[in-house]
Amino acid sequence: MKNKNRFITGYSGLRSLAVIGVILYHLNPNVFIGGYLGVLIFFVLSGYLVTDHMLFSYQTYGKYSNRLFYLKRIKKLYPQLISVLWISGAYILIFQRDILSKFNEIVLANLFNVYNIWQIFNGQSYFERFASNESPFVHLWTMSILGQFYLLWPIIMYILVYKLRTKKRALYYDFCVNYIVCY
């Protein structure tokens, strides 16, 4: 049996480059055009690592627990998210009372991982809001996208792996689903 806690060092380097790109972009978006693409690197790495973990568990143990996956994600992400919302709420209460009117909606949208959708329906653009420094929540759309991925991907993988039963067929349909989602 392989080691359960496999670590691939190349991913740390990719994550470091992604973080540097995003930080440089936030410091000066006019000079570091495209630095925001570091976020996409995180999305791709997350997708790969989650899929690899699911397939490894299935191949090693013959099963995969979506329930355990969801519990791990909640324990990993929600304490930080709640801290950010709480600290930002205190900041808003003191310094930016003008955005208090939408605060409850923003908190709920973030807790249910639909903040990116909430931003769209409220006519907000990340790039415009980032430039104007209007909201401390402007970056949380990425958490919502990850939350949506973490919610849907195990279900898709369950169908691909458990229902199709062959790795080759599952990988083919996995590729097709990802291709369709990209376009």
FENKA-V811482 format. One record per pair of residues at least 6 apart in sequence whose C-alpha atoms are under 8 Angstrom apart, sorted by the first residue. I is the first residue (numbers start at 1). GAP is how many residues later the second one is. If there is no record, write none. Layout:
i=<I:I>
gap=<GAP:GAP>
This chain:
i=<1:2:11:14:15:15:17:18:18:18:18:18:18:19:20:21:21:21:21:21:21:22:22:22:22:22:23:24:24:25:25:25:25:25:25:29:39:43:51:54:54:57:57:58:66:66:70:70:73:81:85:88:88:89:92:92:93:99:106:106:109:109:110:110:110:112:113:113:113:113:113:114:114:114:114:115:115:115:116:116:116:116:116:119:126:126:129:129:130:157:160:160:160:160:160:161:161:164>
gap=<59:58:34:27:26:27:21:17:19:20:21:23:24:19:18:11:13:14:15:16:17:13:14:15:16:17:12:8:11:6:7:8:9:10:11:6:103:103:106:10:103:6:7:6:88:89:80:81:77:30:22:48:49:14:7:8:7:36:9:12:6:9:30:33:34:32:30:31:32:34:35:27:30:31:34:25:26:29:24:25:26:28:29:6:12:13:6:9:8:17:9:10:11:13:14:6:9:6>
